[in-house]
Amino acid sequence: MDIVFVLEALVVLGCIVMGTRSSGVGVGVWGGVGVAVLVFIFREPPGEPPAGAIAIILAVVTAAAMMQAAGGIDWMVQVAAKIIEAHPRQITLIAPITAFAFTIGAGTSNILYPLLPVIYDVSYRNGIRPSRPLSVSVVQSGVALAASPVSAAMAAMLTLTDTAPYNFGLTQILAVTIPACLAGIVVTALVVNRMGKELAEDPEVQERVAAGLIPAPGGVRTITKQPSVTGGGGTADADLDDDPVPASAALTATKQGRNAAIAFLVGVLLIVMFGLFPALRPHFPVEGGGSEPIDMTSTIVMVMFVAAVAIIFVGRPQVKTVPEMSVFKAGMMSAIALFGIAWMTSTFIEAHEEFIVDTVGGWVNDYRFIFALAVFIVAALTTSQSTATRTIVPIGLAAGLSPGLLAGMWAGGIGGVYALPTGGPQIAAANFDLSGTTKLGTKLFDHSYFVPMLVLSFTTVVVGAAIGAIFF
């Protein structure tokens, strides 16, 4: 093995580790440091920056933040809350599937925050251990972004596979990831439904009831104050009241919010349609004769900007508040992190592509699930699906994995973002669970999300790999 390859690999790994320690935009700037070291010290030519992925993220985040400023996410949450409340006895399955659907539509897991107190309230009032639906609802958002046409992770994936020689576009990716993720959620819900003691048999819960800290399970008290995601990413504040008002009634939803959400979702639907039917896209002449449709990267950017303008007219948001939205802030951090890390890994891979194909490619082809494990580990360390995508997927493609098989394993692998109990949704769900059944643990791997996360990731990887290998 070439000593230069080893030294450069250590630089890449070191920058990823340091970026993870810094978190947020620190991941991106450390990626930039890695590029500088590879270029100025090892004299490697700089790789191709992920301009397409960044363009998609900026356009989608702008439209999503515009929708949030208009109250669109609040409206979507209220709709989701009503669905959850309509099926209280099946909440361990209904809640994560509902959250999955709305996460796909919104392209962000931020929509999960206001749903958490609703899930806790409905489950506890119906005598169901809250940690069950809460844990599955949280971990599903780890893989849901692999099934969303407008997530940062999909932007990163699409710019890698929707080009020659792979030509594996958005609809093909979704055809693999959506059924794989749904299968993972269903299996996880069935497993988690048997985890933990029933509320009547849990001594910790009964102690809280006896101390008057919480009402007895099955009572009529409900959460009446909901955290709005307008202007923030959700808070861990929840008030209990004796008035039996449905939790969803406390959520703020307006006509403008509804209109904004519909405009955004129409944009998402148009993106899927353009991906499914390339003939709908404008065609332009290409060198050598004939014509080709405009690429999906440009299509997504244009559709999202048009959707953002439509939201201005139908949702009447205060445009000046858009940069203050939690979706906007999270999106900008994702863009910076993705840019630095992706540029660094591109520089490294392009410099050693022959060695990676010959050596690493042999490992991956002999033991294909090594790829899924690598995505899982990077996702766990960086807590970023898009960063894990741009770090590992190019290696899998260079190693010769088929795009269909790769997409299936990628969808489950990015679920590793919840391997450690450090994610915002994990902390929020534990805080909302006043019964104390949802725990963050003390030993990193003893938290309430670890087993559900493993089951979900493993099932999604297996099902996704099978779909990708058989049909693509």
Stockholm file with secondary structure:
# STOCKHOLM 1.0

chainA/1-472         MDIVFVLEALVVLGCIVMGTRSSGVGVGVWGGVGVAVLVFIFREPPGEPPAGAIAIILAVVTAAAMMQAAGGIDWMVQVAAKIIEAHPRQITLIAPITAFAFTIGAGTSNILYPLLPVIYDVSYRNGIRPSRPLSVSVVQSGVALAASPVSAAMAAMLTLTDTAPYNFGLTQILAVTIPACLAGIVVTALVVNRMGKELAEDPEVQERVAAGLIPAPGGVRTITKQPSVTGGGGTADADLDDDPVPASAALTATKQGRNAAIAFLVGVLLIVMFGLFPALRPHFPVEGGGSEPIDMTSTIVMVMFVAAVAIIFVGRPQVKTVPEMSVFKAGMMSAIALFGIAWMTSTFIEAHEEFIVDTVGGWVNDYRFIFALAVFIVAALTTSQSTATRTIVPIGLAAGLSPGLLAGMWAGGIGGVYALPTGGPQIAAANFDLSGTTKLGTKLFDHSYFVPMLVLSFTTVVVGAAIGAIFF
#=GR chainA/1-472 SS CCHHHHHHHHHHHHHHHHHHHHCTHHHHHHHHHHHHIIIIISCCCCCCCCHHHHHHHHHHHHHHHHHHHTTHHHHHHHHHHHHHHHCGGGHHHHHHHHHHHHHHHHTSGGGHHHHHHHHHHHHHHTTCCTHHHHHHHHHHHHHHGGGCTTSHHHHHHHHHHSSTTTCCCHHHHHHHHHHHHHHHHHHHHHHHTTSSCCGGGCHHHHHHHHTTSSCCTTCSCEECCCCCCTTSSCCSCCCEESSCCCGGGGSCCCHHHHHHHHHHHHHHHHHHHHHHCGGGSCEEECTTSSEEECCHHHHHHHHHHHHHHHHHHHHCCCGGGGGGSHHHHHHHHHHHHHHHHHHHHHHHHHHTHHHIIIIIHHHHHHSTHHHHHHHHHHHHHHCCHHHHHHHHHHHHHHTTCCHHHHHHHHHHHGGGGGSSTTSHHHHHHHHHCTTSCSCCCSSSSCSTTHHHHHHHHHHHHHHHHHHHHHHC
#=GC SS_cons         CCHHHHHHHHHHHHHHHHHHHHCTHHHHHHHHHHHHIIIIISCCCCCCCCHHHHHHHHHHHHHHHHHHHTTHHHHHHHHHHHHHHHCGGGHHHHHHHHHHHHHHHHTSGGGHHHHHHHHHHHHHHTTCCTHHHHHHHHHHHHHHGGGCTTSHHHHHHHHHHSSTTTCCCHHHHHHHHHHHHHHHHHHHHHHHTTSSCCGGGCHHHHHHHHTTSSCCTTCSCEECCCCCCTTSSCCSCCCEESSCCCGGGGSCCCHHHHHHHHHHHHHHHHHHHHHHCGGGSCEEECTTSSEEECCHHHHHHHHHHHHHHHHHHHHCCCGGGGGGSHHHHHHHHHHHHHHHHHHHHHHHHHHTHHHIIIIIHHHHHHSTHHHHHHHHHHHHHHCCHHHHHHHHHHHHHHTTCCHHHHHHHHHHHGGGGGSSTTSHHHHHHHHHCTTSCSCCCSSSSCSTTHHHHHHHHHHHHHHHHHHHHHHC
//
